[in-house]
Amino acid sequence: MFNTIFHFISTPWGILIGWIVGPLGIMVAVIVYYKQKKEKRPVYGKQTFPLIFKSGATPKKLEIVYDQKVVAKLTLTKFSFWNAGRETIRKEDITPVEPLIIKSVRGATIYDFEIVYSNPVNNFKITRIDEFTLGLDFDFMDLNQGIVLNLYHNGDSSIDITSVGTVIGGKPIKPGTVSNNVLFNKLGFISVPVEYLVNSKAIYKKIIGFVVVVPLTAALLIPLAFIVGPISFVYVKLSNFGPKKFLLKDD
C-alpha cells in the first residue's frame, strides 16, 4: 500500500496534487490559527455628508441657525466604533491617562451628537468634554459590538473627525477595514500610465499606449493575479470586516 502511494506521489499527477494541496494546507492552518487568536482590536469608521452651507451667492442677510446658534455650515458625520478583535475590551482596559475620545482635528466645532445604534448591554455613554471633544465610555465590548453616532459639526469632511485613546493590551485605534479587495486595489497604480496614454489627445501617445503599454501591462497583471488572488483570499479570511452597520467610509 505504501509503495502504491509512494509511486503515485512520484508521478506527474501526484506532484501536481502535492503542489496544490501543500499551499492549501498551509493556508488552512494559518486561517485556523488566526481565527482562534484572541486580541483587543478597537476600530472606527466614518462617513460625512454636507447638509447646509453658505456660498458666495447666499444673501448676506440670510442666517443659518442650528440649536439657536448661527452657523456658516452644518455637516453630518456618521461615526462608528467597535471591537474587531476576539478578546473582550472592558472599561478597566482604558487607561485614564489616554481615555477613548472622539475629537475634531482641524478646529471643527462639534455642535451636537446622537446615538444611532448601540447594544444596551454594553452601556455606552457619550459625554461632552468641550466643543471639540466627546468622551466615549462603556462597560465592555465583545467581538463586533460597538456604537454608531451622528455627529453634527462645521467641518468639511471626515478628515475633521477622528478617535484616539489607549486600550491596555490592545492594538492602537485605527480605521476598520471595509473592502474585500484591499490587496487588488493596491495594484491600481499600474493602470495610471495606461489611462494617461490611452486617453491622451496626442496620436503617438495613443499608439504607444495601445500597441506597447497595454500588452505589457496585461502580461504583468495576469501572473500577478494568480499570486495576489490566493494571498487576498487568505487576507479576507483572516480579517474581520465587522457588521455592515459599522462599515462607514466616504466614497
Secondary structure, DSSP 8 states (H G I E B T S, - for coil): -HHHHHHHHHSHHHHHHHHHHHHHHHHHHHHHHHHH---B-EEEEEEEEEEEE--TTS-TT--EEETTEEESEEEEEEEEEEE-SSS-EEGGGB-TTS--EEEESSS--EEEEEEEEE-GGG--EEEEEETTEEEEE-SEE-TT-EEEEEEEES-SSGGGEEEE--BTTB---EE----TTHHHHGGGGGHHHHHHHHT-SSHHHHHHIIIIIHHHHHHHHHHHHHHHHHHHHHHHHH-----GGG-----
